[in-house]
Amino acid sequence: MSEGDAGRAFVLGLDGVPWDRLSRWVEAGELPNFAALFEEGVTGPLDSTRPANTALAWPSISAGVRPDKHGIYAFHALEDDYRHRLNTSADRSGPALWDRLSPAVVANVPMTYPASPIEGRMVAGMLSPRTDERFTHPPELAAEIEREVPDYAVGLDWNEYGDRPTEFAAELSALLDARRELMQLLLDDEDWRLFFFVYTAPDRLQHLRWEDEVLIEHYRELDAVLGDVREYVAERDATLFVASDHGFGPVSKHVHPNTVLARAGHLSPKNESGSRSVLSRLGLTKSRVMDGLERVGIDDAMLVTHLPEALVDGVAARVPGENARYDVAYPETRAFVHGPGNLYVNDAARFEQGIVAPDGVDALKDELAALLEDVRDPVTDESALEVHDGDDLFPTDPRSPDLVIEPRAGYYVKPTLSEAVFTDPNAHAADHRPEGIFLAWGPDVAAGARIEGSVLDVAPTVLHAAGEAVPSGMDGRVLTEIFAPGSPAATRPIETTDDGHDGGTGRPGDAEESGDGRSGEDGGDERDDGTERDDGEEDFSGVEERLQGLGYLE
């Protein structure tokens, strides 16, 4: 590296890219820029978090720590009263790469809303509710994006295009074009040591389309993006890292572990009594209510924005459905699944209506693990689920999930209370798998090497490549094998530092000084619609809880 540009790293994130398909397409000659990295750099599979989910994995990539240290186990935090609250950037504990390697330019990284006041510039990513001044740092960057990239959008909901897959591919291509425009806008900023930019489009497309001929067209667009980045990085003598948070694979069936728990007597659905019983006999469910409203132009967002929370919550509690928040009788439930396969024992020391004594938790976990691992496809007799002990995956946080349920190849874990254990995935073509991708290219990187790493290894490797010390609390390792023998990064000893962020539960509830455990600031009152606080700070709790109740989100 030249002295003036030493210590610069470009992290290109590609959400949901599977190693097996990418390597096959490279071998077939379909992706020339990816092929160049295979020949001139280091490549290999990257093992994801457990579960392999965007909400956990991107914070682990950016911080180099397990979820029990960064504090994010799902898109929604599970409260002690079983409510679901959307996690935000304020819920992530400890520093990220852009706090350690600065100045930085960061854009479209999931779980970064509201944008943090970093040294540099940030554009928040997935789950940003709007593109206002809290969407960027500095705040005035939002107006610049609106002016220079007027078609920019945070993302697309693939669920809305279940019956229009061709239209979805076209819409996603337009989304990708706007994302490239944003990247080009930010590339004009030369004052950075870390440039961290994520494209989430492959994940969205693959949920709905899994045909090779459709995917390869999208990956050719990503290959062109990589070509732009390669040229930019080479001119600045920086090191390029390409990583995905998880892989992907086809889905043939949904599996409903909450239904398994209910059939075994560990979870109790609400009794269909009173008005719920009448509505149930009439066939009136949450999904049918929403279908009818959508036919007259009223969608979920309109309801939760304009109706009082108490009204929507009341309806959600009385209309039968499959939502775990409103359709489970927690005072009679021993265990339940929340989010992407996270199972919680209804521990009396943890939950407001818990019924399992703390000294009985471990024995129940063993019983539940055996029950769920014995779930077999009634058609193929294949085992559908793999179960991990939360204490092994998340050893520093006693309030982490008790068990983590992962689907085996071909299945998807769905936490709704279905009548059947296995259901048809309908338009859901594919979903997350543990094996993502890792590629590195630059002056110190070995040519043509193959490695295997973890999402936890990205942050420490980037720091070492940039000449920085690696915090001792990081759970990943420096992938020393990616560096060419005799290069500065290969010969320089790995320095470590203790910066005071080496452990802890990462639970936002531990931060009592922040008032609500999230922002670190005194907040005003929530508005009637639950979307914003009086001091301008976003508050997702009302909106997200009501979306949950209506069955819009799992």
TAMOZI-V64964 format. One record per residue. RES is the residue in three letters. PHI is phi in degrees with one decimal (NA if undefined). NEAR is the number of other C-alpha atoms within 8 Angstrom. Layout:
res->RES phi->PHI near->NEAR
res->RES phi->PHI near->NEAR
This chain:
res->MET phi->NA near->8
res->SER phi->-72.6 near->6
res->GLU phi->-59.6 near->5
res->GLY phi->-71.0 near->4
res->ASP phi->-108.9 near->10
res->ALA phi->-61.6 near->10
res->GLY phi->80.7 near->9
res->ARG phi->-111.9 near->12
res->ALA phi->-134.7 near->14
res->PHE phi->-114.8 near->12
res->VAL phi->-104.7 near->12
res->LEU phi->-102.0 near->12
res->GLY phi->-92.6 near->12
res->LEU phi->-126.2 near->14
res->ASP phi->-70.1 near->14
res->GLY phi->79.9 near->14
res->VAL phi->-81.5 near->15
res->PRO phi->-86.2 near->14
res->TRP phi->-61.5 near->12
res->ASP phi->-63.5 near->6
res->ARG phi->-71.0 near->7
res->LEU phi->-60.4 near->9
res->SER phi->-64.6 near->8
res->ARG phi->-67.0 near->8
res->TRP phi->-69.2 near->11
res->VAL phi->-63.7 near->12
res->GLU phi->-62.1 near->8
res->ALA phi->-81.5 near->6
res->GLY phi->81.0 near->8
res->GLU phi->-84.7 near->9
res->LEU phi->-130.9 near->11
res->PRO phi->-63.6 near->9
res->ASN phi->-73.6 near->10
res->PHE phi->-63.4 near->10
res->ALA phi->-60.2 near->11
res->ALA phi->-62.6 near->9
res->LEU phi->-69.4 near->14
res->PHE phi->-61.7 near->13
res->GLU phi->-84.0 near->9
res->GLU phi->-104.7 near->10
res->GLY phi->-132.0 near->16
res->VAL phi->-114.7 near->19
res->THR phi->-141.2 near->14
res->GLY phi->168.2 near->12
res->PRO phi->-73.9 near->12
res->LEU phi->-122.3 near->15
res->ASP phi->-75.2 near->12
res->SER phi->-87.7 near->16
res->THR phi->-73.3 near->13
res->ARG phi->-117.5 near->9
res->PRO phi->-72.1 near->13
res->ALA phi->-80.5 near->13
res->ASN phi->-138.8 near->14
res->THR phi->-53.2 near->10
res->ALA phi->-61.8 near->12
res->LEU phi->-85.4 near->14
res->ALA phi->-72.9 near->14
res->TRP phi->-65.8 near->12
res->PRO phi->-61.5 near->16
res->SER phi->-70.1 near->15
res->ILE phi->-65.0 near->14
res->SER phi->-77.8 near->11
res->ALA phi->-111.7 near->14
res->GLY phi->74.5 near->16
res->VAL phi->-131.0 near->14
res->ARG phi->-69.6 near->11
res->PRO phi->-59.0 near->13
res->ASP phi->-67.8 near->16
res->LYS phi->-97.7 near->14
res->HIS phi->-88.6 near->16
res->GLY phi->91.1 near->13
res->ILE phi->-110.4 near->15
res->TYR phi->-112.9 near->13
res->ALA phi->-170.1 near->11
res->PHE phi->-62.8 near->9
res->HIS phi->-114.5 near->10
res->ALA phi->-79.0 near->11
res->LEU phi->-100.5 near->9
res->GLU phi->-85.0 near->8
res->ASP phi->-66.8 near->8
res->ASP phi->-99.2 near->7
res->TYR phi->76.7 near->8
res->ARG phi->-72.2 near->9
res->HIS phi->-110.8 near->13
res->ARG phi->-118.4 near->12
res->LEU phi->-65.0 near->10
res->ASN phi->-74.6 near->12
res->THR phi->-129.5 near->10
res->SER phi->-60.8 near->11
res->ALA phi->-69.3 near->10
res->ASP phi->-85.8 near->13
res->ARG phi->-77.4 near->12
res->SER phi->-93.7 near->11
res->GLY phi->86.8 near->9
res->PRO phi->-74.9 near->9
res->ALA phi->-104.3 near->9
res->LEU phi->-53.9 near->10
res->TRP phi->-70.6 near->14
res->ASP phi->-85.1 near->9
res->ARG phi->-99.9 near->7
res->LEU phi->-126.4 near->11
res->SER phi->-137.8 near->11
res->PRO phi->-68.0 near->12
res->ALA phi->-133.9 near->16
res->VAL phi->-118.3 near->14
res->VAL phi->-130.1 near->14
res->ALA phi->-147.5 near->11
res->ASN phi->64.1 near->13
res->VAL phi->-79.3 near->13
res->PRO phi->-57.7 near->12
res->MET phi->69.9 near->14
res->THR phi->-114.7 near->13
res->TYR phi->-92.9 near->15
res->PRO phi->-72.5 near->12
res->ALA phi->-59.0 near->13
res->SER phi->-88.0 near->10
res->PRO phi->-78.2 near->6
res->ILE phi->-85.6 near->11
res->GLU phi->-80.9 near->8
res->GLY phi->138.5 near->11
res->ARG phi->-131.1 near->11
res->MET phi->-138.8 near->13
res->VAL phi->-119.9 near->11
res->ALA phi->-66.0 near->17
res->GLY phi->-114.3 near->13
res->MET phi->-47.4 near->12
res->LEU phi->83.4 near->8
res->SER phi->-63.2 near->11
res->PRO phi->-74.2 near->4
res->ARG phi->-163.2 near->5
res->THR phi->-103.9 near->10
res->ASP phi->-98.3 near->9
res->GLU phi->-67.1 near->12
res->ARG phi->-82.7 near->10
res->PHE phi->-82.1 near->15
res->THR phi->-136.5 near->18
res->HIS phi->-133.5 near->16
res->PRO phi->-67.9 near->9
res->PRO phi->-56.5 near->10
res->GLU phi->-70.3 near->9
res->LEU phi->-62.9 near->10
res->ALA phi->-60.0 near->12
res->ALA phi->-66.4 near->9
res->GLU phi->-64.1 near->8
res->ILE phi->-65.0 near->11
res->GLU phi->-60.8 near->10
res->ARG phi->-77.7 near->7
res->GLU phi->-89.2 near->7
res->VAL phi->-130.7 near->10
res->PRO phi->-63.8 near->7
res->ASP phi->-91.3 near->7
res->TYR phi->-65.9 near->11
res->ALA phi->-137.0 near->7
res->VAL phi->-68.0 near->10
res->GLY phi->-178.5 near->8
res->LEU phi->-124.3 near->7
res->ASP phi->-91.3 near->7
res->TRP phi->-62.8 near->11
res->ASN phi->-60.7 near->6
res->GLU phi->-73.1 near->5
res->TYR phi->-113.4 near->10
res->GLY phi->-56.3 near->10
res->ASP phi->-103.3 near->5
res->ARG phi->-137.0 near->7
res->PRO phi->-63.8 near->10
res->THR phi->-66.5 near->6
res->GLU phi->-63.0 near->8
res->PHE phi->-63.4 near->11
res->ALA phi->-59.8 near->9
res->ALA phi->-67.7 near->8
res->GLU phi->-63.3 near->8
res->LEU phi->-69.1 near->11
res->SER phi->-62.8 near->9
res->ALA phi->-65.3 near->8
res->LEU phi->-61.0 near->13
res->LEU phi->-64.5 near->10
res->ASP phi->-59.5 near->8
res->ALA phi->-66.8 near->12
res->ARG phi->-63.2 near->10
res->ARG phi->-64.2 near->9
res->GLU phi->-62.4 near->9
res->LEU phi->-63.1 near->11
res->MET phi->-60.0 near->9
res->GLN phi->-62.6 near->8
res->LEU phi->-61.3 near->9
res->LEU phi->-74.1 near->8
res->LEU phi->-65.3 near->7
res->ASP phi->-67.5 near->6
res->ASP phi->-82.1 near->7
res->GLU phi->-88.5 near->5
res->ASP phi->-91.7 near->7
res->TRP phi->-151.4 near->12
res->ARG phi->-108.3 near->11
res->LEU phi->-125.4 near->15
res->PHE phi->-120.1 near->11
res->PHE phi->-125.8 near->13
res->PHE phi->-132.2 near->13
res->VAL phi->-118.3 near->11
res->TYR phi->-108.9 near->12
res->THR phi->-94.5 near->10
res->ALA phi->-58.8 near->12
res->PRO phi->-59.0 near->13
res->ASP phi->-59.4 near->11
res->ARG phi->-62.3 near->11
res->LEU phi->-63.7 near->13
res->GLN phi->-69.6 near->13
res->HIS phi->-59.1 near->12
res->LEU phi->-104.5 near->14
res->ARG phi->-127.0 near->11
res->TRP phi->-127.2 near->11
res->GLU phi->-81.1 near->6
res->ASP phi->-54.0 near->6
res->GLU phi->-65.8 near->6
res->VAL phi->-78.6 near->9
res->LEU phi->-65.1 near->12
res->ILE phi->-63.5 near->10
res->GLU phi->-63.3 near->8
res->HIS phi->-67.5 near->10
res->TYR phi->-68.4 near->10
res->ARG phi->-65.8 near->10
res->GLU phi->-65.5 near->8
res->LEU phi->-64.7 near->8
res->ASP phi->-63.2 near->12
res->ALA phi->-65.8 near->9
res->VAL phi->-58.6 near->9
res->LEU phi->-60.5 near->10
res->GLY phi->-61.5 near->9
res->ASP phi->-61.0 near->8
res->VAL phi->-67.9 near->8
res->ARG phi->-56.7 near->9
res->GLU phi->-63.4 near->8
res->TYR phi->-63.1 near->8
res->VAL phi->-66.0 near->12
res->ALA phi->-62.1 near->9
res->GLU phi->-65.5 near->7
res->ARG phi->-109.3 near->7
res->ASP phi->55.7 near->13
res->ALA phi->-95.0 near->16
res->THR phi->-104.2 near->15
res->LEU phi->-103.6 near->13
res->PHE phi->-122.4 near->13
res->VAL phi->-119.8 near->12
res->ALA phi->-143.8 near->13
res->SER phi->-117.6 near->14
res->ASP phi->-75.7 near->19
res->HIS phi->-166.8 near->22
res->GLY phi->-98.2 near->16
res->PHE phi->-153.2 near->16
res->GLY phi->-162.2 near->11
res->PRO phi->-68.3 near->11
res->VAL phi->-116.0 near->14
res->SER phi->-104.7 near->9
res->LYS phi->-151.3 near->11
res->HIS phi->-90.7 near->13
res->VAL phi->-118.5 near->12
res->HIS phi->-113.6 near->15
res->PRO phi->-65.2 near->12
res->ASN phi->-63.9 near->12
res->THR phi->-67.6 near->13
res->VAL phi->-60.5 near->10
res->LEU phi->-63.3 near->12
res->ALA phi->-64.9 near->11
res->ARG phi->-65.0 near->8
res->ALA phi->-88.4 near->7
res->GLY phi->85.4 near->7
res->HIS phi->-90.2 near->11
res->LEU phi->-128.9 near->17
res->SER phi->-113.4 near->11
res->PRO phi->-65.9 near->8
res->LYS phi->-61.3 near->7
res->ASN phi->-65.9 near->6
res->GLU phi->-85.0 near->9
res->SER phi->-121.0 near->7
res->GLY phi->59.1 near->6
res->SER phi->-64.7 near->8
res->ARG phi->-61.5 near->11
res->SER phi->-65.8 near->10
res->VAL phi->-61.5 near->9
res->LEU phi->-64.4 near->12
res->SER phi->-64.6 near->12
res->ARG phi->-65.1 near->7
res->LEU phi->-82.1 near->6
res->GLY phi->75.4 near->6
res->LEU phi->-92.4 near->11
res->THR phi->-123.6 near->11
res->LYS phi->-56.9 near->12
res->SER phi->-64.3 near->9
res->ARG phi->-69.8 near->8
res->VAL phi->-60.7 near->9
res->MET phi->-68.1 near->11
res->ASP phi->-60.2 near->8
res->GLY phi->-66.3 near->8
res->LEU phi->-66.8 near->10
res->GLU phi->-65.1 near->9
res->ARG phi->-67.2 near->7
res->VAL phi->-107.0 near->6
res->GLY phi->87.2 near->6
res->ILE phi->-111.4 near->9
res->ASP phi->-107.1 near->9
res->ASP phi->-59.3 near->10
res->ALA phi->-61.2 near->6
res->MET phi->-63.1 near->8
res->LEU phi->-63.1 near->10
res->VAL phi->-73.2 near->14
res->THR phi->-82.0 near->10
res->HIS phi->-107.0 near->7
res->LEU phi->-99.0 near->9
res->PRO phi->-60.4 near->9
res->GLU phi->-58.2 near->12
res->ALA phi->-60.6 near->6
res->LEU phi->-67.0 near->8
res->VAL phi->-65.3 near->12
res->ASP phi->-62.1 near->10
res->GLY phi->-63.5 near->8
res->VAL phi->-64.8 near->8
res->ALA phi->-60.9 near->13
res->ALA phi->-73.7 near->10
res->ARG phi->-98.8 near->8
res->VAL phi->-86.0 near->12
res->PRO phi->-61.2 near->14
res->GLY phi->-172.7 near->10
res->GLU phi->-119.5 near->9
res->ASN phi->-85.1 near->14
res->ALA phi->-67.2 near->11
res->ARG phi->-71.3 near->10
res->TYR phi->-106.1 near->8
res->ASP phi->-114.7 near->12
res->VAL phi->-112.3 near->12
res->ALA phi->-88.4 near->11
res->TYR phi->-64.8 near->11
res->PRO phi->-65.2 near->7
res->GLU phi->-119.9 near->8
res->THR phi->-114.8 near->14
res->ARG phi->-93.0 near->13
res->ALA phi->-160.6 near->11
res->PHE phi->-155.4 near->13
res->VAL phi->-108.9 near->11
res->HIS phi->-128.3 near->11
res->GLY phi->68.8 near->10
res->PRO phi->-80.8 near->10
res->GLY phi->93.7 near->13
res->ASN phi->-86.7 near->14
res->LEU phi->-101.6 near->13
res->TYR phi->-119.9 near->11
res->VAL phi->-75.4 near->12
res->ASN phi->-79.1 near->15
res->ASP phi->-70.0 near->13
res->ALA phi->-64.2 near->12
res->ALA phi->-83.7 near->7
res->ARG phi->-116.3 near->8
res->PHE phi->-100.7 near->11
res->GLU phi->-61.3 near->7
res->GLN phi->-115.8 near->9
res->GLY phi->-66.3 near->14
res->ILE phi->-126.0 near->11
res->VAL phi->-98.4 near->11
res->ALA phi->-64.7 near->9
res->PRO phi->-54.1 near->8
res->ASP phi->-75.7 near->5
res->GLY phi->-105.5 near->8
res->VAL phi->-65.3 near->11
res->ASP phi->-63.5 near->7
res->ALA phi->-64.9 near->7
res->LEU phi->-66.9 near->9
res->LYS phi->-57.9 near->11
res->ASP phi->-61.2 near->8
res->GLU phi->-64.7 near->8
res->LEU phi->-69.8 near->8
res->ALA phi->-60.6 near->11
res->ALA phi->-64.5 near->8
res->LEU phi->-61.0 near->8
res->LEU phi->-74.4 near->12
res->GLU phi->-70.0 near->11
res->ASP phi->-90.5 near->8
res->VAL phi->-70.8 near->9
res->ARG phi->-126.0 near->9
res->ASP phi->-63.8 near->10
res->PRO phi->-66.7 near->6
res->VAL phi->-91.2 near->4
res->THR phi->-101.0 near->6
res->ASP phi->64.3 near->7
res->GLU phi->-79.5 near->7
res->SER phi->-72.2 near->10
res->ALA phi->-101.1 near->13
res->LEU phi->-129.0 near->12
res->GLU phi->-121.2 near->10
res->VAL phi->-119.9 near->11
res->HIS phi->-117.8 near->10
res->ASP phi->-79.1 near->9
res->GLY phi->-62.1 near->12
res->ASP phi->-66.6 near->10
res->ASP phi->-77.3 near->7
res->LEU phi->-75.4 near->8
res->PHE phi->-129.6 near->11
res->PRO phi->-70.4 near->9
res->THR phi->-94.2 near->9
res->ASP phi->-123.1 near->12
res->PRO phi->-68.6 near->7
res->ARG phi->-105.8 near->4
res->SER phi->-73.3 near->10
res->PRO phi->-54.4 near->10
res->ASP phi->-74.7 near->12
res->LEU phi->-136.8 near->14
res->VAL phi->-120.8 near->14
res->ILE phi->-103.9 near->13
res->GLU phi->-114.0 near->11
res->PRO phi->-79.3 near->11
res->ARG phi->-78.6 near->10
res->ALA phi->-52.4 near->9
res->GLY phi->98.6 near->10
res->TYR phi->-123.3 near->13
res->TYR phi->-138.3 near->11
res->VAL phi->-83.3 near->13
res->LYS phi->-119.7 near->11
res->PRO phi->-82.2 near->14
res->THR phi->-69.6 near->11
res->LEU phi->-88.8 near->11
res->SER phi->-83.5 near->8
res->GLU phi->-70.3 near->5
res->ALA phi->-112.4 near->7
res->VAL phi->-71.7 near->10
res->PHE phi->-113.1 near->9
res->THR phi->-134.9 near->8
res->ASP phi->-71.5 near->7
res->PRO phi->-76.0 near->10
res->ASN phi->55.8 near->5
res->ALA phi->-79.8 near->7
res->HIS phi->-76.6 near->10
res->ALA phi->-81.3 near->14
res->ALA phi->-154.8 near->13
res->ASP phi->-153.9 near->12
res->HIS phi->-65.2 near->11
res->ARG phi->-133.3 near->12
res->PRO phi->-68.9 near->13
res->GLU phi->-96.5 near->13
res->GLY phi->-96.1 near->19
res->ILE phi->-129.2 near->17
res->PHE phi->-140.7 near->14
res->LEU phi->-136.7 near->13
res->ALA phi->-137.7 near->14
res->TRP phi->-156.1 near->14
res->GLY phi->164.3 near->11
res->PRO phi->-58.5 near->8
res->ASP phi->-97.8 near->13
res->VAL phi->-88.8 near->13
res->ALA phi->-64.4 near->13
res->ALA phi->-97.2 near->10
res->GLY phi->74.8 near->11
res->ALA phi->-82.6 near->10
res->ARG phi->-120.0 near->7
res->ILE phi->-135.0 near->10
res->GLU phi->-129.4 near->8
res->GLY phi->-139.4 near->11
res->SER phi->-125.7 near->10
res->VAL phi->-57.8 near->15
res->LEU phi->-70.9 near->16
res->ASP phi->-85.9 near->15
res->VAL phi->-64.5 near->13
res->ALA phi->-61.1 near->13
res->PRO phi->-63.6 near->15
res->THR phi->-69.1 near->12
res->VAL phi->-62.0 near->10
res->LEU phi->-61.7 near->13
res->HIS phi->-65.4 near->14
res->ALA phi->-60.8 near->11
res->ALA phi->-87.0 near->10
res->GLY phi->85.0 near->8
res->GLU phi->-103.1 near->9
res->ALA phi->-72.5 near->10
res->VAL phi->-102.7 near->12
res->PRO phi->-58.4 near->11
res->SER phi->-66.3 near->8
res->GLY phi->-81.4 near->9
res->MET phi->-68.4 near->13
res->ASP phi->-88.9 near->9
res->GLY phi->-86.2 near->13
res->ARG phi->-123.4 near->9
res->VAL phi->-73.9 near->10
res->LEU phi->-79.6 near->8
res->THR phi->-61.6 near->7
res->GLU phi->-70.1 near->6
res->ILE phi->-82.0 near->11
res->PHE phi->-92.8 near->11
res->ALA phi->-67.7 near->11
res->PRO phi->-54.6 near->7
res->GLY phi->86.1 near->6
res->SER phi->-73.4 near->9
res->PRO phi->-54.5 near->7
res->ALA phi->-69.2 near->10
res->ALA phi->-78.7 near->12
res->THR phi->-90.4 near->8
res->ARG phi->-76.1 near->6
res->PRO phi->-60.8 near->5
res->ILE phi->-75.9 near->8
res->GLU phi->-87.7 near->8
res->THR phi->-121.3 near->8
res->THR phi->-144.4 near->8
res->ASP phi->-110.2 near->9
res->ASP phi->-105.5 near->6
res->GLY phi->85.1 near->4
res->HIS phi->-123.9 near->9
res->ASP phi->-95.6 near->10
res->GLY phi->-175.4 near->8
res->GLY phi->95.8 near->9
res->THR phi->-76.6 near->11
res->GLY phi->72.9 near->16
res->ARG phi->-80.2 near->12
res->PRO phi->-59.8 near->11
res->GLY phi->-67.1 near->8
res->ASP phi->-74.2 near->7
res->ALA phi->-86.7 near->11
res->GLU phi->-62.7 near->8
res->GLU phi->-68.1 near->6
res->SER phi->-90.7 near->11
res->GLY phi->80.9 near->12
res->ASP phi->-99.3 near->9
res->GLY phi->76.8 near->13
res->ARG phi->-128.4 near->11
res->SER phi->-96.2 near->10
res->GLY phi->77.2 near->11
res->GLU phi->-132.9 near->6
res->ASP phi->-72.3 near->7
res->GLY phi->-106.1 near->10
res->GLY phi->-87.6 near->7
res->ASP phi->-81.0 near->6
res->GLU phi->-75.5 near->11
res->ARG phi->-69.5 near->9
res->ASP phi->-58.0 near->6
res->ASP phi->-87.1 near->14
res->GLY phi->73.8 near->14
res->THR phi->-101.4 near->13
res->GLU phi->-154.1 near->12
res->ARG phi->-90.3 near->14
res->ASP phi->-61.9 near->10
res->ASP phi->-86.0 near->6
res->GLY phi->92.1 near->6
res->GLU phi->-77.3 near->8
res->GLU phi->-64.6 near->7
res->ASP phi->-134.4 near->10
res->PHE phi->-86.7 near->11
res->SER phi->-59.3 near->11
res->GLY phi->-66.1 near->11
res->VAL phi->-61.7 near->12
res->GLU phi->-66.9 near->11
res->GLU phi->-64.6 near->11
res->ARG phi->-71.4 near->13
res->LEU phi->-60.9 near->12
res->GLN phi->-60.8 near->13
res->GLY phi->-63.0 near->13
res->LEU phi->-80.5 near->13
res->GLY phi->83.8 near->12
res->TYR phi->-70.6 near->8
res->LEU phi->-118.6 near->6
res->GLU phi->-79.1 near->10
